[in-house]
Amino acid sequence: MGLITLSEVKPGLKLGNDVHTVRGNVLFQKGKVILPKDVEVLRAFMIHQIDIEQERVGTNGAGTKAAASTSGEKNGEQTGKGSIAVSSPAVSSLHEEYEKMVGLTRNAFQSSLAAELPVYELRTQLEALFVHLKQYNVLTFSPRVMQEHDYVYHHAVLSAMTSYQLAQWIELPSKDWMQVAFAGLFHDIGNSKVDPQILHKPTALTASEQEEIRQHTKYGYQVLKQAKAINEGARLAALQHHEKVDGSGYPLQLSGTQIHIYAKIVAIADIFHAMTLEKIYRKAQSPYLVLEQIKSEAFGKLDPAIVNVFIQRSTQIHNGIRVKLSNNQIGEIIFSDRDHPTRPMVSVEGTIINLMQQRQLYIQEVIG
């Protein structure tokens, strides 16, 4: 049969070559027999053609099996031995892929109580987004457009991006990276079962309302238990991302190594983006001040080793970068002390301001 289009794929066929995603990861291995659910997976990953084992008649008339191979280009798609013809990713900006991801997340969250999460579709868009991850800086990135009621979806996507990056920074195995991204994306999905009037209440919550909010961790785990293609670590991140290493968190008062590594990563991303994203009733805070607060939380609340990596890597901004201080002065970073990365020396019109000494000042934003 050889190379066939997705519309021709039927359950029971056997793969003649590995199937790869757009990013080059192996989706299915050579020799796998296609099951009904696999057809949907291929469609979700936008695989256009696959290589199927075919019957080939030899010179003696006996039937022998051979794996078909192809080479060359067809309709702009690369094909070759041991590979699948797939469309190369379109050249698009980080912001464009980010906005697509927010839209998919909005649809998925809004339908999560009535329908199965479209994990494969979300994964495909995450892969397209992560192609541009080198352009992403957690301290400087902000959405181009953000509707006031879309906060939860932006927060989810940003948490996924930062969690994925942090998983790389702390050198988790690559097999964990996408699952950590799912953990960040879905960690607050339990909020879909919380009363919206409580969830979006701009004033202080009552004790009973606070307790209802805390239930989102259990709700989230329950929702994700039904989801396919995500692992238990991603589910536990939804349940445990408010646990603290000293046992003072919720819902189970876990401590130390009882908390899953995914949850420890997501907890940091969750706090950072919750405080640096604009909300209806609260302005975004300085990312540098938020990093300082996260650092203070590292003693007893967050995992100190992961926090240290997050702060060190996210503040690796080259000298000469222009920043805006809290007094609205514009200057350039001229020296950063690795022991105090959130408080570098800044040159403002020839005057050097040491933010370690002038504690009343801080970097409001990075401007270029």
FIMI-266950 format. One record per residue (C-alpha): residue number from 1; x, y, z. Coordinates in nm, 3 decimals. Each point is the difference from the previous one (the first is absolute). Example, Ala and Ser with C-alpha at 12.3 -4.5 7.8 and 13.67 -1.06 7.14 Angstrom:
% residues 2
1 | 1.230 | -0.450 | 0.780
2 | 0.137 | 0.344 | -0.066
END
This chain:
% residues 368
1 | 0.000 | 0.000 | 0.000
2 | 0.291 | 0.239 | 0.071
3 | -0.060 | 0.367 | 0.070
4 | -0.368 | 0.081 | 0.058
5 | -0.194 | 0.309 | 0.104
6 | -0.172 | 0.030 | 0.337
7 | -0.342 | -0.042 | -0.164
8 | 0.111 | -0.345 | -0.121
9 | 0.122 | -0.118 | 0.342
10 | -0.206 | -0.288 | 0.137
11 | 0.033 | -0.192 | 0.329
12 | 0.198 | -0.322 | -0.046
13 | 0.265 | 0.141 | -0.232
14 | 0.363 | -0.039 | 0.109
15 | 0.251 | 0.286 | -0.009
16 | 0.292 | -0.040 | -0.239
17 | 0.198 | 0.281 | 0.164
18 | -0.002 | 0.206 | 0.318
19 | -0.250 | 0.286 | 0.017
20 | 0.153 | 0.327 | 0.117
21 | -0.157 | 0.318 | 0.132
22 | 0.080 | 0.335 | -0.156
23 | 0.277 | 0.044 | 0.258
24 | 0.158 | -0.335 | -0.088
25 | -0.118 | -0.203 | 0.299
26 | -0.108 | -0.360 | -0.067
27 | -0.378 | -0.023 | 0.030
28 | -0.043 | -0.364 | -0.111
29 | 0.272 | -0.257 | -0.073
30 | 0.050 | -0.205 | -0.314
31 | -0.197 | -0.325 | 0.012
32 | -0.283 | 0.134 | 0.218
33 | -0.348 | -0.116 | -0.102
34 | -0.234 | 0.298 | -0.030
35 | -0.290 | -0.004 | 0.248
36 | -0.320 | 0.209 | -0.034
37 | 0.117 | 0.250 | 0.261
38 | 0.336 | 0.039 | -0.179
39 | -0.174 | 0.155 | -0.301
40 | -0.124 | 0.282 | 0.226
41 | 0.351 | 0.044 | 0.142
42 | 0.142 | 0.034 | -0.351
43 | -0.265 | 0.258 | -0.084
44 | 0.068 | 0.193 | 0.321
45 | 0.372 | 0.018 | -0.082
46 | -0.082 | 0.115 | -0.353
47 | 0.177 | -0.294 | -0.162
48 | -0.092 | 0.011 | -0.369
49 | 0.158 | -0.322 | -0.129
50 | 0.138 | -0.320 | 0.148
51 | 0.207 | -0.289 | -0.133
52 | -0.181 | -0.336 | 0.009
53 | 0.147 | -0.348 | -0.047
54 | -0.099 | -0.139 | -0.339
55 | -0.021 | -0.338 | -0.168
56 | 0.252 | -0.025 | -0.283
57 | 0.005 | -0.292 | -0.245
58 | 0.346 | -0.147 | -0.067
59 | 0.125 | -0.148 | -0.329
60 | -0.110 | -0.345 | 0.106
61 | -0.352 | 0.123 | 0.067
62 | 0.030 | -0.044 | 0.377
63 | -0.135 | 0.285 | 0.208
64 | 0.256 | 0.178 | 0.217
65 | -0.044 | 0.303 | 0.224
66 | 0.210 | 0.309 | -0.043
67 | -0.007 | 0.339 | 0.162
68 | -0.051 | 0.272 | -0.255
69 | 0.237 | 0.293 | -0.003
70 | -0.024 | 0.331 | -0.179
71 | 0.226 | 0.288 | -0.078
72 | -0.025 | 0.345 | -0.148
73 | -0.262 | 0.264 | 0.053
74 | -0.370 | 0.003 | -0.069
75 | -0.215 | 0.309 | 0.034
76 | 0.265 | 0.163 | 0.214
77 | 0.017 | -0.293 | 0.245
78 | 0.331 | -0.174 | 0.074
79 | -0.002 | -0.379 | -0.027
80 | 0.283 | -0.248 | 0.045
81 | 0.095 | -0.344 | 0.119
82 | -0.096 | -0.046 | 0.363
83 | -0.206 | 0.318 | 0.016
84 | -0.352 | 0.122 | -0.049
85 | -0.112 | 0.275 | -0.234
86 | -0.125 | 0.274 | 0.226
87 | -0.041 | 0.368 | -0.050
88 | 0.289 | 0.200 | 0.135
89 | -0.114 | 0.244 | 0.269
90 | -0.107 | 0.335 | -0.134
91 | 0.227 | 0.289 | 0.079
92 | -0.205 | 0.181 | 0.261
93 | 0.075 | 0.212 | 0.298
94 | -0.001 | -0.098 | 0.363
95 | -0.296 | 0.230 | 0.056
96 | -0.204 | -0.154 | -0.281
97 | 0.049 | -0.354 | 0.128
98 | -0.062 | 0.120 | 0.355
99 | -0.332 | 0.156 | -0.101
100 | -0.106 | -0.320 | -0.174
101 | 0.087 | -0.192 | 0.315
102 | -0.208 | 0.234 | 0.216
103 | -0.299 | -0.048 | -0.232
104 | 0.028 | -0.381 | 0.009
105 | 0.039 | 0.008 | 0.378
106 | -0.310 | 0.218 | 0.038
107 | -0.208 | -0.244 | -0.204
108 | 0.140 | -0.302 | 0.184
109 | -0.060 | 0.143 | 0.346
110 | -0.351 | 0.119 | -0.078
111 | -0.104 | -0.343 | -0.124
112 | 0.200 | -0.207 | 0.252
113 | -0.302 | -0.087 | 0.215
114 | -0.203 | -0.127 | -0.295
115 | 0.261 | -0.145 | -0.234
116 | 0.337 | -0.175 | 0.005
117 | 0.300 | 0.230 | 0.000
118 | 0.149 | 0.026 | -0.353
119 | 0.347 | -0.088 | 0.125
120 | 0.146 | -0.092 | -0.340
121 | -0.115 | 0.326 | -0.156
122 | 0.141 | 0.197 | 0.294
123 | 0.328 | -0.191 | -0.022
124 | 0.034 | 0.079 | -0.369
125 | -0.041 | 0.371 | 0.065
126 | 0.238 | -0.014 | 0.296
127 | 0.261 | -0.154 | -0.229
128 | -0.055 | 0.282 | -0.252
129 | 0.035 | 0.253 | 0.283
130 | 0.318 | -0.156 | 0.140
131 | 0.171 | 0.030 | -0.338
132 | 0.027 | 0.370 | 0.095
133 | 0.100 | -0.054 | 0.364
134 | 0.341 | 0.160 | -0.052
135 | -0.184 | 0.327 | -0.056
136 | -0.180 | -0.034 | 0.333
137 | 0.132 | 0.185 | 0.303
138 | -0.210 | -0.046 | 0.311
139 | 0.087 | 0.349 | 0.128
140 | -0.081 | 0.190 | -0.318
141 | -0.273 | -0.192 | -0.183
142 | -0.352 | 0.137 | 0.021
143 | -0.307 | -0.073 | -0.214
144 | -0.064 | 0.241 | -0.286
145 | -0.374 | -0.011 | 0.063
146 | -0.172 | -0.118 | 0.316
147 | -0.374 | 0.020 | 0.058
148 | -0.077 | 0.055 | 0.368
149 | -0.193 | -0.327 | 0.038
150 | 0.270 | -0.207 | -0.173
151 | 0.244 | 0.025 | 0.291
152 | -0.037 | -0.368 | 0.094
153 | 0.093 | -0.120 | -0.350
154 | 0.302 | 0.228 | -0.030
155 | 0.111 | -0.110 | 0.344
156 | -0.032 | -0.365 | -0.103
157 | 0.202 | 0.039 | -0.321
158 | 0.271 | 0.211 | 0.164
159 | 0.026 | -0.253 | 0.284
160 | 0.041 | -0.275 | -0.260
161 | 0.278 | 0.190 | -0.179
162 | 0.189 | 0.086 | 0.318
163 | -0.042 | -0.349 | 0.145
164 | 0.134 | -0.155 | -0.322
165 | 0.299 | 0.234 | 0.005
166 | 0.065 | -0.057 | 0.370
167 | -0.009 | -0.377 | -0.052
168 | 0.281 | 0.045 | -0.250
169 | 0.195 | 0.232 | 0.231
170 | -0.003 | -0.249 | 0.289
171 | 0.098 | -0.273 | -0.249
172 | -0.300 | -0.228 | 0.026
173 | 0.009 | -0.276 | -0.267
174 | -0.140 | 0.121 | -0.334
175 | -0.284 | -0.252 | 0.025
176 | -0.137 | 0.208 | 0.288
177 | 0.002 | 0.340 | -0.170
178 | -0.334 | -0.021 | -0.182
179 | -0.168 | -0.162 | 0.300
180 | 0.126 | 0.285 | 0.220
181 | -0.146 | 0.242 | -0.257
182 | -0.335 | -0.181 | 0.031
183 | 0.034 | 0.028 | 0.378
184 | 0.038 | 0.376 | -0.034
185 | -0.282 | 0.029 | -0.252
186 | -0.252 | -0.204 | 0.199
187 | 0.099 | 0.079 | 0.360
188 | -0.300 | 0.231 | 0.058
189 | -0.253 | -0.180 | -0.218
190 | -0.191 | -0.090 | 0.316
191 | -0.111 | 0.363 | 0.016
192 | -0.253 | -0.087 | -0.271
193 | -0.202 | -0.171 | 0.275
194 | 0.023 | 0.291 | 0.245
195 | -0.284 | 0.255 | 0.025
196 | 0.104 | 0.282 | -0.239
197 | -0.134 | 0.266 | 0.240
198 | 0.245 | -0.125 | 0.263
199 | 0.283 | -0.055 | -0.247
200 | -0.015 | 0.355 | -0.136
201 | -0.105 | 0.180 | 0.318
202 | 0.206 | 0.324 | 0.020
203 | -0.035 | 0.038 | 0.376
204 | 0.122 | -0.214 | 0.290
205 | -0.137 | -0.353 | 0.016
206 | -0.187 | -0.141 | 0.298
207 | 0.132 | -0.313 | 0.172
208 | -0.252 | -0.221 | -0.181
209 | 0.086 | 0.162 | -0.334
210 | 0.371 | -0.057 | 0.061
211 | -0.074 | -0.366 | 0.070
212 | -0.194 | -0.028 | -0.326
213 | 0.292 | 0.154 | -0.191
214 | 0.235 | -0.253 | 0.156
215 | -0.212 | -0.282 | -0.139
216 | 0.123 | 0.085 | -0.351
217 | 0.306 | -0.219 | 0.060
218 | -0.215 | -0.309 | 0.059
219 | -0.238 | 0.093 | -0.280
220 | 0.294 | 0.035 | -0.238
221 | 0.138 | -0.343 | 0.086
222 | -0.344 | -0.153 | -0.059
223 | -0.032 | 0.165 | -0.342
224 | 0.349 | -0.109 | -0.105
225 | -0.055 | -0.360 | 0.113
226 | -0.229 | -0.033 | -0.302
227 | 0.248 | 0.156 | -0.245
228 | 0.214 | -0.210 | -0.232
229 | 0.364 | 0.055 | -0.097
230 | 0.102 | 0.176 | 0.322
231 | 0.187 | -0.176 | 0.278
232 | -0.063 | -0.022 | 0.372
233 | 0.256 | 0.272 | 0.070
234 | -0.207 | 0.251 | -0.197
235 | -0.312 | -0.105 | 0.192
236 | 0.180 | 0.026 | 0.334
237 | 0.118 | 0.351 | -0.090
238 | -0.366 | 0.106 | -0.011
239 | -0.054 | -0.156 | 0.342
240 | 0.324 | 0.108 | 0.168
241 | 0.108 | 0.338 | -0.143
242 | -0.113 | 0.178 | 0.320
243 | 0.185 | -0.240 | 0.230
244 | 0.304 | 0.148 | 0.183
245 | 0.325 | -0.176 | 0.078
246 | -0.051 | 0.070 | 0.372
247 | -0.340 | -0.172 | -0.002
248 | -0.205 | 0.320 | 0.038
249 | -0.171 | -0.020 | -0.340
250 | -0.320 | -0.165 | -0.121
251 | -0.195 | -0.218 | -0.061
252 | 0.199 | -0.285 | 0.162
253 | 0.270 | 0.185 | 0.198
254 | 0.274 | -0.190 | -0.181
255 | 0.362 | 0.094 | 0.058
256 | 0.344 | -0.040 | -0.156
257 | 0.037 | -0.300 | -0.228
258 | -0.369 | -0.088 | 0.037
259 | -0.069 | 0.276 | -0.253
260 | 0.047 | -0.101 | -0.364
261 | 0.280 | 0.179 | -0.188
262 | -0.249 | 0.120 | -0.262
263 | -0.207 | 0.167 | 0.272
264 | 0.309 | 0.173 | 0.139
265 | 0.081 | 0.141 | -0.344
266 | -0.356 | 0.108 | -0.072
267 | -0.032 | 0.167 | 0.341
268 | 0.277 | 0.243 | -0.094
269 | -0.140 | 0.074 | -0.346
270 | -0.350 | 0.041 | 0.147
271 | 0.109 | 0.258 | 0.258
272 | 0.215 | 0.194 | -0.246
273 | -0.268 | 0.039 | -0.265
274 | -0.284 | 0.055 | 0.247
275 | 0.185 | 0.307 | 0.128
276 | 0.143 | 0.137 | -0.326
277 | -0.314 | -0.030 | -0.216
278 | -0.252 | 0.284 | -0.004
279 | -0.330 | -0.082 | 0.169
280 | -0.333 | 0.180 | -0.006
281 | 0.043 | 0.118 | 0.358
282 | 0.380 | 0.005 | 0.034
283 | 0.287 | 0.141 | -0.204
284 | 0.291 | -0.215 | -0.103
285 | 0.294 | 0.008 | 0.239
286 | 0.366 | 0.048 | -0.085
287 | 0.148 | -0.337 | -0.104
288 | 0.315 | 0.084 | 0.199
289 | -0.197 | 0.058 | 0.319
290 | -0.191 | -0.322 | -0.062
291 | 0.329 | -0.189 | -0.035
292 | 0.109 | 0.143 | 0.334
293 | -0.324 | -0.117 | 0.159
294 | 0.042 | -0.346 | -0.153
295 | 0.352 | -0.012 | 0.139
296 | -0.130 | 0.080 | 0.348
297 | -0.260 | -0.277 | -0.045
298 | 0.281 | -0.247 | -0.070
299 | 0.063 | -0.028 | 0.373
300 | -0.262 | -0.250 | 0.112
301 | -0.258 | 0.048 | -0.274
302 | 0.147 | -0.066 | -0.345
303 | 0.280 | -0.234 | -0.103
304 | 0.313 | 0.215 | 0.054
305 | 0.214 | -0.177 | -0.260
306 | -0.258 | 0.050 | -0.278
307 | -0.061 | 0.360 | 0.109
308 | 0.373 | 0.074 | -0.018
309 | 0.024 | -0.137 | -0.355
310 | -0.310 | 0.194 | -0.105
311 | 0.135 | 0.332 | 0.129
312 | 0.353 | -0.051 | -0.129
313 | -0.107 | -0.104 | -0.351
314 | -0.285 | 0.248 | -0.044
315 | 0.221 | 0.296 | 0.098
316 | 0.280 | -0.085 | -0.241
317 | -0.042 | 0.326 | -0.189
318 | 0.305 | 0.145 | -0.167
319 | 0.155 | 0.323 | 0.121
320 | -0.117 | 0.296 | -0.203
321 | -0.367 | -0.100 | 0.012
322 | -0.223 | 0.302 | 0.060
323 | -0.236 | -0.009 | 0.296
324 | -0.258 | 0.226 | 0.160
325 | 0.037 | 0.057 | 0.375
326 | -0.283 | 0.045 | 0.245
327 | 0.060 | 0.378 | 0.002
328 | -0.055 | 0.001 | -0.381
329 | 0.368 | 0.061 | -0.078
330 | 0.141 | -0.188 | -0.300
331 | 0.345 | -0.153 | 0.025
332 | 0.222 | -0.287 | -0.106
333 | 0.111 | -0.302 | 0.200
334 | 0.380 | 0.018 | 0.031
335 | 0.070 | -0.273 | 0.257
336 | -0.193 | -0.287 | 0.156
337 | 0.113 | -0.176 | 0.317
338 | -0.086 | -0.370 | -0.030
339 | -0.078 | -0.005 | 0.373
340 | -0.255 | 0.280 | -0.044
341 | -0.117 | -0.031 | -0.362
342 | -0.319 | 0.201 | 0.049
343 | 0.195 | 0.307 | 0.117
344 | 0.268 | 0.088 | -0.255
345 | 0.185 | 0.327 | -0.046
346 | -0.177 | 0.232 | -0.244
347 | 0.149 | 0.302 | -0.179
348 | -0.244 | 0.290 | -0.031
349 | 0.134 | 0.296 | -0.201
350 | 0.353 | -0.072 | 0.119
351 | -0.094 | -0.056 | 0.365
352 | 0.039 | -0.355 | 0.131
353 | -0.285 | -0.119 | 0.220
354 | 0.074 | -0.305 | 0.212
355 | -0.339 | -0.161 | 0.063
356 | 0.149 | -0.208 | 0.281
357 | 0.065 | 0.321 | 0.191
358 | -0.301 | 0.199 | -0.113
359 | -0.262 | -0.249 | 0.109
360 | -0.288 | 0.245 | -0.053
361 | 0.057 | -0.032 | -0.375
362 | -0.049 | -0.307 | -0.218
363 | -0.024 | -0.092 | -0.367
364 | -0.355 | 0.057 | -0.114
365 | 0.044 | -0.153 | -0.345
366 | 0.253 | -0.096 | -0.266
367 | -0.053 | 0.221 | -0.305
368 | 0.266 | -0.119 | -0.245
END
